[in-house]
């Protein structure tokens, strides 16, 4: 199976030129399935022997913006440990005397 894709990382062409394929450059990926094993051959634009498709999408089509999350104290309620370690060891809640 022959598919055009873009390089995710810097790699070398498996053809006779040994050209370095940089991140985001188009490359031809040839998959060979022989005796239940899969082998992947990579070819640069020069060694591919066919033109790069015009509709080849860019490597990163959109940027992902992280969503802000609120900092919430998870352990709340009756089973929550007190924030004071001395009171936690004594079995008392913070603010209790005696």
Secondary structure, DSSP 4 states (H G I P E B T S, - for coil): -EEEEE-SS-EE-SSSS-PEEPTT-EEEEEEEEETTEEEEEEE-HHHHSSPPPTTPPPS--SPPPPPP-----S--STTPPPS-HHHHHHT--TT---
